[in-house]
Amino acid sequence: MLKNQIRKKILKIRKAKNFNLCEIETNKLFKIIKKTKIKKVIIGCYYPVNSEINTKKIMKFLEKKKFIICLPVIKNNLDMEFYEFKSEDPLYVNKYGIPEPINKRKKKPNILLIPIVAFDRKLNRLGYGGGFYDRFLEKMEKYKILKIGLAFSYQRIKNVPIEKFDKKLDYILTEKEIFTK
């Protein structure tokens, strides 16, 4: 129950504020990606909804840097897979109200940009409650995906209530700072 109370509180605040991630943070994100030394970078991103960090600018920026961008698609079994996306590609809005790519070029991202409802300094993340990212990360654990959460600084709370299936992030990037191990 505590998780739902936190979600409601933070989402209400986020809806009222509705900021965009500034250009400086895009450059910080790029520096994190460059540090990884991954040869062929495939970035799993998300298309922004519900006053989330605006990833449209981020995707265009990373596309210009010749990275492959992919977006999640929710399958009938509630699994999530990623499909290639370019900024000019059409999108389809799924039953959850989330835009998904229409093209079906399946990709395995090695870097994942993850939306956050709330987070703590220990890199724990609270999402919307569907468990899509946690299930995806569990399934892909052997591939060592770099997990970067994107949030506004006011979404930080003292402690995110965690359960055994919750996955920690490697970084959390806000408009003010970068949290890391």
C-alpha angles and dihedrals in degrees: 000000000000091000092055092050091051091047093052093047097047095042090052090052092045093050090052094049104037101177128171126234107255126234093254090064091051087058091048089051090051090053091053090050093048091052090061094070089213108163100211107029116204111181121202106206136167131234108240120253133155095031092303122159105293104251095175092089091043092052092049091048093050092043089057088053087058096249119146110244123202134179131210124260119197112224127211091259089055091253118136126224131177127237129190116266134187122191092249094050119110120247134212121214110228127213090273091058093252120135113236131186115260094209115085105216097138116212137184107223118215092192121043126197106203130195117233134205094185136349143180135217090261089068095252115148133207113204132181093289102255094106093223096135094041091052092046092050091047090052092047098040095118090059094064098227116197105237117208119178120205119209145139116261092244089063090072115108131182097254131001110216104241134198130197094266095050114109124217119228127234094220138007116203121198132171088263109036151354120248117203141156 
